[in-house]
Amino acid sequence: MTTAATDTEESGAHPRFAAALEELGLGELHARIRRFPDATRTAAEAAAAIGCELSQICKSLVFAADGVPVLVLMDGASRVDVERVRRELGAGEVTRAQADVVRETTGYAIGGVPPFGHRTRTRVLADRSLLEHDVVWAAAGTPHTVFPMAPDALVAHAGGTLVDVRERTS
């Protein structure tokens, strides 16, 4: 029988994320976490390493809405429309969070932020574009690890609200 510590060492998942998987009853995901020697810090790097479509990557992006952190889950091929996020939240101003705010809020560095298992409870918006796939890949707490999950389950475990905040292309 393996332990969470053994699973974490084998998978390379961040310890906080590994603990979150156990707390959420998702321990079986440890075996599906993939670790890459090269960074999967960007959506393009992750898609190339995994061999999947760019849009199958789930980016976990932290913004500040009137100074309050909010997590936006977005497919890897799209950009977040900050104005749409602002309207969705009824905020006066929405900006990208600074790296220190991301780490303080989530417990992870930019490039490795998973969709759940954060240090603090944060409001989560998930763009509907994620639901266009049967499986999406997200960071497992480090810039070298990713895990697959059905997008509806990922959004549910993240406590996300489905929204349309993707930048529209003309």
DSSP file with accessible surface (Angstrom, degrees, kcal/mol):
  #  RESIDUE AA STRUCTURE BP1 BP2  ACC     N-H-->O    O-->H-N    N-H-->O    O-->H-N    TCO  KAPPA ALPHA  PHI   PSI    X-CA   Y-CA   Z-CA
    1    1 A M              0   0  234      0, 0.0     2,-0.2     0, 0.0     0, 0.0   0.000 360.0 360.0 360.0 131.1    0.0    0.0    0.0
    2    2 A T        -     0   0   75      4,-0.0     2,-0.2     3,-0.0     3,-0.0  -0.598 360.0-138.9 -91.5 156.6    1.4    3.4   -0.9
    3    3 A T     >  -     0   0   76     -2,-0.2     4,-2.9     1,-0.1     5,-0.2  -0.661  27.8-106.8-105.8 167.8    1.1    6.5    1.2
    4    4 A A  H  > S+     0   0   40     -2,-0.2     4,-2.9     1,-0.2     5,-0.2   0.893 121.9  54.5 -60.2 -37.7    0.3   10.0    0.1
    5    5 A A  H  > S+     0   0   56      2,-0.2     4,-2.5     1,-0.2    -1,-0.2   0.937 110.3  45.1 -63.1 -43.7    4.0   10.9    0.7
    6    6 A T  H  > S+     0   0   49      2,-0.2     4,-2.5     1,-0.2     5,-0.2   0.940 113.8  49.8 -64.6 -44.1    5.2    8.1   -1.5
    7    7 A D  H  X S+     0   0   29     -4,-2.9     4,-2.7     1,-0.2     6,-0.3   0.909 111.1  50.0 -59.6 -42.2    2.6    9.1   -4.2
    8    8 A T  H  X S+     0   0   23     -4,-2.9     4,-2.6     1,-0.2     5,-0.5   0.928 110.5  48.8 -63.9 -45.0    3.8   12.7   -4.0
    9    9 A E  H  < S+     0   0  154     -4,-2.5    -1,-0.2     1,-0.2    -2,-0.2   0.911 115.2  45.0 -61.6 -41.3    7.4   11.8   -4.3
   10   10 A E  H  < S+     0   0  138     -4,-2.5    -2,-0.2     1,-0.2    -1,-0.2   0.901 119.7  39.6 -70.2 -39.9    6.7    9.6   -7.3
   11   11 A S  H  < S-     0   0    7     -4,-2.7    -2,-0.2    -5,-0.2    -1,-0.2   0.768  96.1-135.5 -82.8 -26.7    4.3   12.1   -9.0
   12   12 A G     <  +     0   0   18     -4,-2.6   132,-0.2    -5,-0.2    -3,-0.1   0.547  48.5 154.9  81.3   6.4    6.3   15.2   -8.2
   13   13 A A        -     0   0    5     -5,-0.5    -1,-0.2    -6,-0.3   128,-0.2  -0.326  55.7 -94.5 -64.6 150.6    3.2   17.1   -7.3
   14   14 A H     >  -     0   0   49    126,-2.0     4,-2.9     1,-0.1     5,-0.2  -0.408  34.6-121.7 -61.4 138.1    3.5   19.9   -4.8
   15   15 A P  H  > S+     0   0   89      0, 0.0     4,-2.4     0, 0.0     5,-0.2   0.872 112.2  52.2 -54.4 -39.3    2.9   18.7   -1.3
   16   16 A R  H  > S+     0   0   79      2,-0.2     4,-2.0     1,-0.2     5,-0.1   0.919 112.4  45.4 -63.7 -41.7    0.0   21.1   -0.7
   17   17 A F  H  > S+     0   0    0      2,-0.2     4,-2.4    -3,-0.2    -1,-0.2   0.921 111.1  52.8 -68.7 -41.0   -1.6   20.0   -4.0
   18   18 A A  H  X S+     0   0    2     -4,-2.9     4,-1.7     1,-0.2    -2,-0.2   0.916 110.2  48.5 -59.7 -42.0   -1.1   16.3   -3.1
   19   19 A A  H  X S+     0   0   43     -4,-2.4     4,-2.7    -5,-0.2    -1,-0.2   0.900 108.6  54.0 -64.9 -39.2   -2.7   16.9    0.3
   20   20 A A  H  X S+     0   0    7     -4,-2.0     4,-2.2     1,-0.2     6,-0.2   0.901 104.7  54.3 -62.6 -40.1   -5.6   18.7   -1.4
   21   21 A L  H  <>S+     0   0    0     -4,-2.4     5,-3.6     1,-0.2     6,-0.4   0.929 110.8  46.1 -58.6 -44.0   -6.2   15.6   -3.7
   22   22 A E  H ><5S+     0   0   84     -4,-1.7     3,-1.6     4,-0.2     5,-0.2   0.938 111.8  50.6 -64.0 -45.9   -6.4   13.4   -0.6
   23   23 A E  H 3<5S+     0   0  162     -4,-2.7    -1,-0.2     1,-0.3    -2,-0.2   0.835 111.6  48.5 -61.7 -33.2   -8.8   15.8    1.2
   24   24 A L  T 3<5S-     0   0   70     -4,-2.2    -1,-0.3    -5,-0.2    -2,-0.2   0.402 117.6-111.4 -87.5   1.8  -11.1   16.0   -1.9
   25   25 A G  T < 5S+     0   0   56     -3,-1.6     3,-0.2    -4,-0.2    -3,-0.2   0.774  85.8 120.3  73.7  26.6  -11.1   12.2   -2.2
   26   26 A L    > < +     0   0   15     -5,-3.6     3,-2.5    -6,-0.2     4,-0.3  -0.011  19.5 130.1-111.8  27.6   -9.1   12.4   -5.4
   27   27 A G  G >   +     0   0   19     -6,-0.4     3,-1.8     1,-0.3     4,-0.4   0.794  63.2  69.5 -54.2 -29.0   -6.1   10.3   -4.3
   28   28 A E  G >  S+     0   0  124      1,-0.3     3,-0.8    -3,-0.2     4,-0.3   0.735  84.5  72.1 -64.7 -18.1   -6.3    8.2   -7.5
   29   29 A L  G X> S+     0   0    4     -3,-2.5     3,-1.5     1,-0.2     4,-0.9   0.748  76.6  78.6 -69.7 -20.5   -5.1   11.2   -9.4
   30   30 A H  G X4 S+     0   0    7     -3,-1.8     3,-0.9    -4,-0.3    -1,-0.2   0.900  92.1  52.1 -52.8 -40.8   -1.6   10.9   -8.0
   31   31 A A  G <4 S+     0   0   97     -3,-0.8    -1,-0.3    -4,-0.4    -2,-0.2   0.687 108.6  51.1 -70.7 -17.7   -1.0    8.0  -10.5
   32   32 A R  G <4 S+     0   0  126     -3,-1.5    -1,-0.2    -4,-0.3    -2,-0.2   0.514  81.1 110.9 -98.9  -6.9   -2.1   10.3  -13.4
   33   33 A I    <<  -     0   0   14     -4,-0.9     2,-0.5    -3,-0.9   114,-0.2  -0.496  57.0-151.7 -68.3 133.7    0.1   13.2  -12.6
   34   34 A R  E     -A  146   0A 102    112,-3.0   112,-2.2    -2,-0.2     2,-0.4  -0.931   5.9-158.4-113.0 134.2    2.8   13.6  -15.2
   35   35 A R  E     -A  145   0A 141     -2,-0.5   110,-0.2   110,-0.2   -23,-0.1  -0.926   7.2-162.2-110.9 135.5    6.2   15.2  -14.5
   36   36 A F        -     0   0   27    108,-2.8     4,-0.1    -2,-0.4    14,-0.0  -0.914  22.7-137.4-118.4 143.2    8.3   16.6  -17.3
   37   37 A P  S    S+     0   0  116      0, 0.0     2,-0.3     0, 0.0    -1,-0.1   0.863  94.2  57.4 -66.3 -33.4   12.0   17.4  -17.2
   38   38 A D  S    S-     0   0  129      1,-0.1    -2,-0.1   106,-0.1    11,-0.0  -0.706 105.1 -90.1 -96.4 151.9   11.4   20.7  -19.0
   39   39 A A        -     0   0   24     -2,-0.3   105,-0.2     1,-0.1     3,-0.1  -0.202  23.1-164.7 -61.6 146.2    9.1   23.3  -17.6
   40   40 A T        +     0   0   10    103,-4.6     6,-0.2    71,-0.2   104,-0.1  -0.299  47.2 132.6-116.8  39.2    5.4   23.3  -18.5
   41   41 A R        +     0   0  132    102,-0.1     2,-0.3     4,-0.1    -1,-0.1   0.824  62.6  47.5 -65.1 -36.0    5.1   26.8  -17.1
   42   42 A T  S  > S-     0   0   68     -3,-0.1     4,-2.6   101,-0.1     5,-0.2  -0.712  88.8-116.0-105.2 161.6    3.2   28.2  -20.1
   43   43 A A  H  > S+     0   0   14     -2,-0.3     4,-2.9     1,-0.2     5,-0.2   0.906 117.4  52.1 -60.6 -39.8    0.2   26.7  -21.8
   44   44 A A  H  > S+     0   0   62      2,-0.2     4,-2.3     1,-0.2    -1,-0.2   0.917 110.1  47.8 -64.5 -42.5    2.2   26.2  -25.0
   45   45 A E  H  > S+     0   0   83      2,-0.2     4,-2.3     1,-0.2    -1,-0.2   0.922 113.8  47.9 -63.1 -42.8    5.0   24.4  -23.2
   46   46 A A  H  X S+     0   0    3     -4,-2.6     4,-2.7     2,-0.2     5,-0.3   0.938 111.7  48.5 -64.9 -46.5    2.5   22.1  -21.4
   47   47 A A  H  X>S+     0   0    9     -4,-2.9     4,-2.7     1,-0.2     5,-1.6   0.911 112.6  49.0 -61.4 -41.2    0.6   21.3  -24.6
   48   48 A A  H  <5S+     0   0   83     -4,-2.3    -1,-0.2    -5,-0.2    -2,-0.2   0.922 113.5  46.3 -65.0 -42.3    3.8   20.4  -26.4
   49   49 A A  H  <5S+     0   0   41     -4,-2.3    -2,-0.2    -5,-0.2    -1,-0.2   0.913 119.6  39.3 -67.0 -41.7    5.0   18.2  -23.6
   50   50 A I  H  <5S-     0   0   20     -4,-2.7    -2,-0.2    -5,-0.2    -1,-0.2   0.838 104.2-127.5 -76.8 -34.7    1.7   16.4  -23.2
   51   51 A G  T  <5 +     0   0   69     -4,-2.7     2,-0.2    -5,-0.3    -3,-0.2   0.830  65.7 122.5  86.0  36.0    1.0   16.2  -26.9
   52   52 A C  S   <S-     0   0   25     -5,-1.6    -1,-0.3    -6,-0.2     2,-0.1  -0.708  70.1 -76.8-121.5 174.9   -2.5   17.7  -26.7
   53   53 A E    >   -     0   0  130     -2,-0.2     3,-1.8     1,-0.1     4,-0.2  -0.435  39.3-121.4 -68.2 146.9   -4.3   20.7  -28.2
   54   54 A L  G >  S+     0   0   68      1,-0.3     3,-1.7     2,-0.2    22,-0.6   0.881 113.2  60.0 -56.8 -37.5   -3.4   24.1  -26.6
   55   55 A S  G 3  S+     0   0   26     21,-0.3    -1,-0.3     1,-0.3    21,-0.1   0.636  91.8  68.8 -70.9  -9.6   -7.1   24.6  -25.7
   56   56 A Q  G <  S+     0   0   42     -3,-1.8    81,-3.0    19,-0.1     2,-0.4   0.494  80.4  94.3 -86.4  -0.9   -6.9   21.4  -23.6
   57   57 A I  E <   -b  137   0A  10     -3,-1.7    19,-2.1    79,-0.2     2,-0.7  -0.749  69.6-146.0 -89.6 133.5   -4.7   23.2  -21.1
   58   58 A C  E     -bC 138  75A   4     79,-3.5    81,-0.5    -2,-0.4     2,-0.3  -0.899  13.2-155.1-100.6 110.4   -6.4   24.8  -18.1
   59   59 A K  E     - C   0  74A  49     15,-3.6    15,-2.1    -2,-0.7     2,-0.7  -0.692   3.7-151.3 -84.1 137.4   -4.6   28.0  -17.1
   60   60 A S  E     + C   0  73A  17     -2,-0.3     2,-0.4    53,-0.3    51,-0.3  -0.931  23.7 179.8-109.1 104.5   -5.0   29.1  -13.5
   61   61 A L  E     - C   0  72A  25     11,-2.8    11,-3.4    -2,-0.7     2,-0.5  -0.915  18.0-147.0-115.3 132.2   -4.7   32.9  -13.6
   62   62 A V  E     + C   0  71A   7     -2,-0.4    35,-2.1     9,-0.2     2,-0.3  -0.845  20.2 176.3-103.1 129.1   -4.9   35.2  -10.5
   63   63 A F  E     -DC  96  70A   2      7,-2.9     7,-2.4    -2,-0.5     2,-0.5  -0.787  28.1-125.3-118.7 166.3   -6.3   38.7  -10.9
   64   64 A A  E     -DC  95  69A  15     31,-3.4    31,-2.1    -2,-0.3     2,-0.7  -0.974  18.3-165.6-116.3 117.7   -7.0   41.4   -8.4
   65   65 A A  E >  S-DC  94  68A  12      3,-3.0     3,-2.1    -2,-0.5    29,-0.2  -0.921  84.0 -24.6-104.3 107.7  -10.6   42.7   -8.4
   66   66 A D  T 3  S-     0   0   96     27,-3.0    -1,-0.2    -2,-0.7    28,-0.1   0.884 129.6 -51.0  52.0  38.5  -10.6   46.0   -6.4
   67   67 A G  T 3  S+     0   0   64     26,-0.3    -1,-0.3     1,-0.2    27,-0.1   0.353 116.3 116.2  85.9  -5.3   -7.5   44.5   -4.7
   68   68 A V  E <   -C   65   0A  96     -3,-2.1    -3,-3.0     1,-0.0    -1,-0.2  -0.849  69.0-117.7-100.1 125.3   -9.2   41.2   -3.8
   69   69 A P  E     +C   64   0A  35      0, 0.0    54,-0.6     0, 0.0     2,-0.3  -0.300  34.1 179.2 -62.4 140.9   -7.6   38.1   -5.5
   70   70 A V  E     -Ce  63 123A   4     -7,-2.4    -7,-2.9    52,-0.1     2,-0.5  -0.992  21.3-135.2-140.1 138.4   -9.8   36.1   -7.8
   71   71 A L  E     -Ce  62 124A   1     52,-2.8    54,-2.9    -2,-0.3     2,-0.5  -0.831  15.6-164.4 -96.5 132.2   -8.8   33.0   -9.8
   72   72 A V  E     -Ce  61 125A   0    -11,-3.4   -11,-2.8    -2,-0.5     2,-0.6  -0.977   6.4-154.5-117.3 124.4   -9.8   32.7  -13.4
   73   73 A L  E     +Ce  60 126A   0     52,-3.0    54,-2.8    -2,-0.5     2,-0.3  -0.880  25.4 170.5 -97.2 123.6   -9.6   29.3  -15.1
   74   74 A M  E     -C   59   0A   0    -15,-2.1   -15,-3.6    -2,-0.6     6,-0.1  -0.977  37.6-103.3-137.5 145.1   -9.1   29.7  -18.9
   75   75 A D  E >   -C   58   0A   4     -2,-0.3     3,-1.6   -17,-0.2   -17,-0.2  -0.340  37.4-115.8 -66.3 150.4   -8.4   27.3  -21.8
   76   76 A G  T 3  S+     0   0    7    -19,-2.1   -21,-0.3   -22,-0.6    -1,-0.1   0.659 110.3  55.9 -65.8 -17.7   -4.8   27.6  -23.0
   77   77 A A  T 3  S+     0   0   59    -20,-0.2    -1,-0.3   -23,-0.1     2,-0.3   0.527 102.1  68.5 -92.3  -5.2   -5.6   28.9  -26.4
   78   78 A S    <   -     0   0   17     -3,-1.6     2,-0.3   -24,-0.1    90,-0.1  -0.734  68.8-134.7-117.2 162.5   -7.6   31.9  -25.1
   79   79 A R        -     0   0  170     88,-0.3    88,-3.3    -2,-0.3     2,-0.4  -0.851  28.6-110.9-111.1 150.6   -6.9   35.1  -23.3
   80   80 A V  B     -H  166   0B  15     -2,-0.3     2,-0.9    86,-0.2    86,-0.2  -0.640  20.5-137.6 -80.2 132.3   -9.0   36.5  -20.4
   81   81 A D     >  -     0   0   41     84,-3.3     4,-1.9    -2,-0.4     3,-0.4  -0.821  14.8-162.6 -88.8 103.7  -11.0   39.6  -21.2
   82   82 A V  H  > S+     0   0   52     -2,-0.9     4,-2.7     1,-0.3    -1,-0.2   0.852  87.2  56.4 -60.8 -34.7  -10.3   41.7  -18.1
   83   83 A E  H  > S+     0   0   79      1,-0.2     4,-2.5     2,-0.2    -1,-0.3   0.902 106.5  49.6 -65.1 -38.9  -13.3   44.0  -18.8
   84   84 A R  H  > S+     0   0   51     -3,-0.4     4,-2.5     2,-0.2    -1,-0.2   0.888 111.1  49.9 -66.9 -37.5  -15.6   40.9  -18.9
   85   85 A V  H  X S+     0   0    0     -4,-1.9     4,-2.4    80,-0.2     6,-0.2   0.932 109.6  52.0 -63.4 -44.5  -14.2   39.7  -15.6
   86   86 A R  H  X>S+     0   0   72     -4,-2.7     5,-2.1     1,-0.2     4,-1.2   0.943 112.7  44.2 -57.7 -47.7  -14.7   43.2  -14.1
   87   87 A R  H  <5S+     0   0  141     -4,-2.5     3,-0.3     1,-0.2    -1,-0.2   0.907 111.2  54.1 -64.6 -42.0  -18.4   43.2  -15.2
   88   88 A E  H  <5S+     0   0   88     -4,-2.5    -1,-0.2     1,-0.2    -2,-0.2   0.887 117.1  37.3 -59.1 -39.4  -18.9   39.6  -14.0
   89   89 A L  H  <5S-     0   0   32     -4,-2.4    -1,-0.2    -5,-0.1    -2,-0.2   0.563 104.3-126.6 -89.5 -11.2  -17.6   40.6  -10.5
   90   90 A G  T  <5 +     0   0   67     -4,-1.2    -3,-0.2    -3,-0.3     2,-0.2   0.836  57.5 155.7  66.4  31.7  -19.2   44.0  -10.4
   91   91 A A      < -     0   0    6     -5,-2.1    -1,-0.2    -6,-0.2     3,-0.1  -0.540  51.2-138.6 -91.8 157.7  -15.7   45.4   -9.6
   92   92 A G  S    S+     0   0   57      1,-0.3     2,-0.3    -2,-0.2    -1,-0.1   0.860  88.9   9.8 -78.3 -38.5  -14.4   48.9  -10.2
   93   93 A E        -     0   0  124     -7,-0.1   -27,-3.0     2,-0.0     2,-0.4  -0.997  59.4-169.4-147.2 138.1  -11.0   47.6  -11.4
   94   94 A V  E     +D   65   0A  11     -2,-0.3     2,-0.3   -29,-0.2   -29,-0.2  -0.998  17.8 164.1-128.5 128.4   -9.5   44.3  -12.4
   95   95 A T  E     -D   64   0A  61    -31,-2.1   -31,-3.4    -2,-0.4     2,-0.2  -0.907  45.8 -86.8-134.8 163.3   -5.7   43.8  -12.9
   96   96 A R  E     -D   63   0A 140     -2,-0.3   -33,-0.3   -33,-0.2     2,-0.1  -0.515  52.1-115.0 -67.2 136.8   -3.3   40.9  -13.2
   97   97 A A        -     0   0   14    -35,-2.1   -35,-0.1    -2,-0.2    -1,-0.1  -0.481  28.7-110.3 -74.2 144.7   -2.1   40.0   -9.7
   98   98 A Q    >>  -     0   0  138     -2,-0.1     4,-2.3     1,-0.1     3,-0.5  -0.366  31.8-106.2 -69.4 156.7    1.6   40.5   -8.9
   99   99 A A  H 3> S+     0   0   61      1,-0.2     4,-2.5     2,-0.2     5,-0.2   0.858 120.2  52.9 -55.6 -40.2    3.7   37.4   -8.4
  100  100 A D  H 3> S+     0   0  110      1,-0.2     4,-2.5     2,-0.2    -1,-0.2   0.884 109.1  49.4 -67.4 -33.4    4.0   37.9   -4.6
  101  101 A V  H <> S+     0   0   43     -3,-0.5     4,-2.7     2,-0.2     5,-0.3   0.906 109.6  52.2 -69.2 -40.0    0.2   38.1   -4.4
  102  102 A V  H  X>S+     0   0    5     -4,-2.3     4,-2.9     2,-0.2     5,-0.6   0.959 113.8  42.9 -60.1 -48.6   -0.2   34.9   -6.5
  103  103 A R  H  X5S+     0   0  128     -4,-2.5     4,-2.1     1,-0.2    -2,-0.2   0.922 115.6  48.5 -65.6 -42.7    2.1   33.0   -4.1
  104  104 A E  H  <5S+     0   0  131     -4,-2.5    -1,-0.2    -5,-0.2    -2,-0.2   0.904 118.3  40.5 -64.2 -40.7    0.6   34.5   -1.0
  105  105 A T  H  <5S+     0   0    9     -4,-2.7    15,-1.7    -5,-0.2    -2,-0.2   0.926 131.5  21.5 -74.5 -46.4   -2.9   33.7   -2.1
  106  106 A T  H  <5S-     0   0    1     -4,-2.9    13,-1.1    -5,-0.3    -3,-0.2   0.752  91.7-126.4 -97.1 -29.8   -2.4   30.3   -3.7
  107  107 A G  S  <<S+     0   0    2     -4,-2.1     2,-0.3    -5,-0.6    -4,-0.2   0.515  79.2  95.2  89.9   7.1    0.8   29.0   -2.1
  108  108 A Y  S    S-     0   0    1     -6,-0.5    -1,-0.3     6,-0.1    -2,-0.3  -0.920  75.1-112.8-130.7 157.1    2.2   28.3   -5.5
  109  109 A A    >   -     0   0   33     32,-0.3     3,-2.1    -2,-0.3     4,-0.3  -0.535  47.4 -87.4 -84.8 152.5    4.5   30.2   -8.0
  110  110 A I  T 3  S+     0   0   87      1,-0.3    -1,-0.1    -2,-0.2   -49,-0.1  -0.305 118.3  38.0 -55.3 136.7    3.2   31.5  -11.3
  111  111 A G  T 3  S+     0   0   19    -51,-0.3    -1,-0.3     2,-0.1   -71,-0.2   0.245 117.8  52.3  99.5 -10.4    3.5   28.7  -13.9
  112  112 A G    <   +     0   0    0     -3,-2.1    29,-0.8    29,-0.1    -2,-0.2   0.262  69.4 133.0-135.7   9.0    2.6   26.0  -11.4
  113  113 A V        -     0   0    8     -4,-0.3    26,-0.5   -53,-0.2   -53,-0.3  -0.502  43.0-151.4 -70.2 118.7   -0.7   27.2   -9.9
  114  114 A P        -     0   0    0      0, 0.0    26,-0.1     0, 0.0    -6,-0.1  -0.403  25.5-110.1 -82.1 169.3   -3.3   24.4   -9.9
  115  115 A P  S    S+     0   0    1      0, 0.0     2,-0.3     0, 0.0     3,-0.1   0.664  97.1  10.2 -75.7 -14.8   -7.1   25.1  -10.1
  116  116 A F  S    S+     0   0   10      1,-0.1    42,-0.1    43,-0.0   -96,-0.1  -0.933  90.0  74.8-152.4 173.3   -7.6   24.0   -6.5
  117  117 A G        +     0   0   17     -2,-0.3   -97,-0.1     1,-0.2     2,-0.1   0.803  65.6 163.4  86.8  33.2   -5.7   23.2   -3.3
  118  118 A H        -     0   0   36      2,-0.1   -11,-0.2    -3,-0.1   -12,-0.2  -0.425  51.0-119.4 -87.7 161.4   -4.8   26.8   -2.5
  119  119 A R  S    S+     0   0  126    -13,-1.1     2,-0.3   -16,-0.2   -13,-0.2   0.851  98.7  29.0 -63.3 -40.5   -3.5   28.3    0.7
  120  120 A T  S    S-     0   0   63    -15,-1.7     2,-0.5     0, 0.0    -2,-0.1  -0.874  91.2-102.1-123.0 157.8   -6.6   30.7    0.9
  121  121 A R        +     0   0  241     -2,-0.3     2,-0.4    -3,-0.0    -2,-0.0  -0.688  47.9 180.0 -79.3 124.6  -10.2   30.4   -0.2
  122  122 A T        -     0   0   26     -2,-0.5   -52,-0.1   -16,-0.0     2,-0.1  -0.948  34.5-103.8-128.8 144.9  -10.5   32.5   -3.4
  123  123 A R  E     -e   70   0A 131    -54,-0.6   -52,-2.8    -2,-0.4     2,-0.5  -0.471  41.0-152.7 -65.1 139.2  -13.4   33.2   -5.6
  124  124 A V  E     -e   71   0A  10     35,-0.5    37,-2.0   -54,-0.2     2,-0.4  -0.972  15.5-171.5-124.7 126.4  -13.1   31.2   -8.8
  125  125 A L  E     -ef  72 161A   0    -54,-2.9   -52,-3.0    -2,-0.5     2,-0.5  -0.957   9.4-164.3-110.8 132.9  -14.4   32.0  -12.3
  126  126 A A  E     -ef  73 162A   0     35,-2.8    37,-2.4    -2,-0.4     2,-0.2  -0.978  18.3-128.6-121.2 123.2  -14.1   29.3  -14.9
  127  127 A D  E >   - f   0 163A   1    -54,-2.8     3,-1.9    -2,-0.5     4,-0.3  -0.482  15.9-129.3 -71.1 137.9  -14.6   30.1  -18.6
  128  128 A R  G >  S+     0   0  113     35,-2.3     3,-1.9     1,-0.3     4,-0.2   0.705  98.5  81.8 -58.9 -21.5  -17.1   27.9  -20.4
  129  129 A S  G >  S+     0   0    1      1,-0.3     3,-1.6     2,-0.2    -1,-0.3   0.790  79.4  68.0 -57.9 -25.4  -14.5   27.2  -23.1
  130  130 A L  G X  S+     0   0    1     -3,-1.9     3,-1.2     1,-0.3    -1,-0.3   0.822  89.0  64.6 -63.1 -28.7  -13.0   24.5  -20.8
  131  131 A L  G <  S+     0   0   73     -3,-1.9    -1,-0.3    -4,-0.3    -2,-0.2   0.520  78.2  84.7 -76.1  -1.4  -16.2   22.4  -21.3
  132  132 A E  G <  S+     0   0  125     -3,-1.6     2,-0.3    -4,-0.2    -1,-0.3   0.531  88.1  61.1 -76.4  -4.7  -15.4   22.0  -25.0
  133  133 A H  S <  S-     0   0   35     -3,-1.2     3,-0.1     1,-0.1   -77,-0.0  -0.875  73.5-138.9-122.4 155.6  -13.1   19.0  -24.1
  134  134 A D  S    S+     0   0  151     -2,-0.3     2,-0.3     1,-0.3    18,-0.1   0.816  96.1  20.2 -75.8 -33.4  -13.6   15.7  -22.5
  135  135 A V        -     0   0   46     15,-0.2     2,-0.3    16,-0.1    -1,-0.3  -0.998  66.7-171.9-138.5 139.0  -10.3   16.1  -20.6
  136  136 A V  E     - G   0 149A   0     13,-2.6    13,-2.2    -2,-0.3     2,-0.4  -0.888  18.5-132.5-124.2 161.1   -8.2   19.1  -19.8
  137  137 A W  E     +bG  57 148A  32    -81,-3.0   -79,-3.5    -2,-0.3     2,-0.3  -0.944  25.5 178.1-116.0 135.4   -4.7   19.3  -18.2
  138  138 A A  E     -bG  58 147A   2      9,-2.3     9,-2.4    -2,-0.4   -79,-0.1  -0.904  36.5 -85.6-134.2 160.6   -3.8   21.6  -15.3
  139  139 A A  E     - G   0 146A  19    -81,-0.5     7,-0.3   -26,-0.5   -27,-0.1  -0.346  25.2-148.8 -64.9 144.6   -0.8   22.4  -13.2
  140  140 A A        -     0   0    0      5,-2.1  -126,-2.0     2,-0.5  -123,-0.2  -0.128  64.9 -74.3-106.8  31.6   -0.2   20.1  -10.2
  141  141 A G  S    S+     0   0    5    -29,-0.8   -32,-0.3     1,-0.2   -29,-0.1   0.361 112.5  70.0  98.6  -6.5    1.5   22.8   -8.1
  142  142 A T  S >  S-     0   0   25      3,-0.4     3,-1.1   -31,-0.1    -2,-0.5  -0.946  85.6-113.7-135.8 162.0    4.9   23.0   -9.9
  143  143 A P  T 3  S+     0   0   25      0, 0.0  -103,-4.6     0, 0.0  -102,-0.1   0.473 116.0  49.1 -73.1   1.1    6.1   24.2  -13.3
  144  144 A H  T 3  S+     0   0   50   -105,-0.2  -108,-2.8  -132,-0.2     2,-0.4   0.382  99.6  73.1-117.5  -1.7    7.0   20.6  -14.2
  145  145 A T  E <   +A   35   0A   0     -3,-1.1    -5,-2.1  -110,-0.2    -3,-0.4  -0.944  47.7 169.8-126.3 142.1    3.8   18.7  -13.2
  146  146 A V  E     -AG  34 139A   5   -112,-2.2  -112,-3.0    -2,-0.4    -7,-0.2  -0.940  12.3-158.3-139.8 160.6    0.4   18.4  -14.8
  147  147 A F  E     - G   0 138A   1     -9,-2.4    -9,-2.3    -2,-0.3     2,-0.3  -0.988  15.7-127.4-140.8 150.5   -2.7   16.3  -14.3
  148  148 A P  E     + G   0 137A   4      0, 0.0     2,-0.3     0, 0.0   -11,-0.2  -0.721  33.7 158.4 -96.6 148.0   -5.7   15.4  -16.4
  149  149 A M  E     - G   0 136A  14    -13,-2.2   -13,-2.6    -2,-0.3    -2,-0.0  -0.961  48.6 -95.1-161.0 150.0   -9.3   15.8  -15.3
  150  150 A A     >  -     0   0   38     -2,-0.3     4,-2.5   -15,-0.2     3,-0.2  -0.484  41.3-127.9 -63.0 133.7  -12.8   16.1  -16.9
  151  151 A P  H  > S+     0   0    5      0, 0.0     4,-2.7     0, 0.0     5,-0.2   0.862 105.5  53.9 -61.0 -35.6  -13.4   19.9  -17.0
  152  152 A D  H  > S+     0   0  108      1,-0.2     4,-2.2     2,-0.2     5,-0.1   0.920 112.0  45.5 -65.9 -37.3  -16.8   19.8  -15.3
  153  153 A A  H  > S+     0   0   32     -3,-0.2     4,-2.9     2,-0.2     5,-0.2   0.911 111.8  52.5 -68.6 -40.7  -15.2   17.9  -12.3
  154  154 A L  H  X S+     0   0    0     -4,-2.5     4,-1.9     2,-0.2    -2,-0.2   0.945 110.9  46.4 -59.8 -47.7  -12.2   20.3  -12.3
  155  155 A V  H  X>S+     0   0   10     -4,-2.7     5,-2.7     1,-0.2     4,-0.7   0.922 113.1  50.3 -62.4 -41.6  -14.5   23.3  -12.1
  156  156 A A  H ><5S+     0   0   72     -4,-2.2     3,-1.1    -5,-0.2    -2,-0.2   0.935 111.3  47.0 -63.7 -46.3  -16.6   21.7   -9.4
  157  157 A H  H 3<5S+     0   0   65     -4,-2.9    -1,-0.2     1,-0.3    -2,-0.2   0.815 111.3  52.6 -66.9 -27.8  -13.6   20.8   -7.3
  158  158 A A  H 3<5S-     0   0   15     -4,-1.9    -1,-0.3    -5,-0.2    -2,-0.2   0.591 110.5-124.4 -79.6 -11.6  -12.3   24.3   -7.7
  159  159 A G  T <<5 +     0   0   51     -3,-1.1   -35,-0.5    -4,-0.7    -3,-0.2   0.822  53.9 169.2  70.7  30.8  -15.6   25.7   -6.6
  160  160 A G      < -     0   0   20     -5,-2.7     2,-0.5    -6,-0.2   -35,-0.2  -0.390  36.3-138.4 -83.6 153.9  -15.8   27.7   -9.8
  161  161 A T  E     -f  125   0A  68    -37,-2.0   -35,-2.8    -2,-0.1     2,-0.3  -0.939  28.0-121.2-105.1 127.6  -18.7   29.6  -11.4
  162  162 A L  E     +f  126   0A  57     -2,-0.5     2,-0.3   -37,-0.2   -35,-0.2  -0.569  47.0 156.7 -73.6 129.3  -19.0   29.1  -15.1
  163  163 A V  E     -f  127   0A   2    -37,-2.4   -35,-2.3    -2,-0.3     2,-0.6  -0.878  47.5-115.4-142.0 171.2  -18.8   32.4  -17.0
  164  164 A D        +     0   0   64     -2,-0.3   -37,-0.1   -37,-0.2   -76,-0.1  -0.886  55.3 136.5-114.1  94.7  -17.9   33.8  -20.4
  165  165 A V        +     0   0    0     -2,-0.6   -84,-3.3     2,-0.1     2,-0.2   0.158  27.9 126.9-124.9  16.4  -14.8   35.9  -19.9
  166  166 A R  B     -H   80   0B  57    -86,-0.2   -86,-0.2     1,-0.1     2,-0.2  -0.544  67.9-108.9 -75.8 139.0  -12.8   34.8  -22.9
  167  167 A E        -     0   0   79    -88,-3.3     2,-0.3    -2,-0.2   -88,-0.3  -0.489  35.6-126.6 -65.4 132.2  -11.4   37.6  -25.1
  168  168 A R        -     0   0  137     -2,-0.2     2,-0.4   -90,-0.1    -1,-0.1  -0.671  15.8-141.4 -84.4 136.3  -13.4   37.5  -28.4
  169  169 A T              0   0  133     -2,-0.3    -1,-0.0     1,-0.0     0, 0.0  -0.770 360.0 360.0 -95.8 143.0  -11.3   37.4  -31.6
  170  170 A S              0   0  171     -2,-0.4    -1,-0.0     0, 0.0     0, 0.0  -0.572 360.0 360.0 -90.4 360.0  -12.6   39.4  -34.5
